[in-house]
């Protein structure tokens, strides 16, 4: 059931999870579009392949650049997904994405992302994740993480 909200788990406040949000055909279409754009290797906060669209963000200096070399958001396939998200989750009724990051993790190459905090100042009030090709495991923790030699308390980000 595409509209199934997983209720058998305990999630942090504000986290909503929908199983099978997209069809296999939609998933294949999106992956092909990402492949067409071309993947870049990134070593920031872990190693992985990366495609990004929309605003450029300088996480070190906490600045957003409107002038960007990134491709514009791919509205032709993103817009129907955003509309579906808004329909399924009332909390997203005013959600307007300003960037899209696609990460490709290849296990045999040791790809990973380190524990981090997504900065609400830079990303806005919502962070939406769509896992493609394989399952996704995210660990949510309370406490602190060291970023750029600064300890950040997870509780301060609420």
HELIX and SHEET records of a PDB file:
HELIX    1   1 UNK A   24  UNK A   37  1                                  14    
HELIX    2   2 UNK A   75  UNK A   88  1                                  14    
HELIX    3   3 UNK A   90  UNK A   92  5                                   3    
HELIX    4   4 UNK A  107  UNK A  109  5                                   3    
HELIX    5   5 UNK A  120  UNK A  123  1                                   4    
HELIX    6   6 UNK A  154  UNK A  157  5                                   4    
SHEET    1   A 3 UNK A  40  UNK A  42  0                                        
SHEET    2   A 3 UNK A  48  UNK A  54 -1                                        
SHEET    3   A 3 UNK A  99  UNK A 104 -1                                        
SHEET    1   B 2 UNK A  56  UNK A  58  0                                        
SHEET    2   B 2 UNK A  63  UNK A  65 -1                                        
SHEET    1   C 2 UNK A 144  UNK A 147  0                                        
SHEET    2   C 2 UNK A 150  UNK A 153 -1                                        
END                                                                             
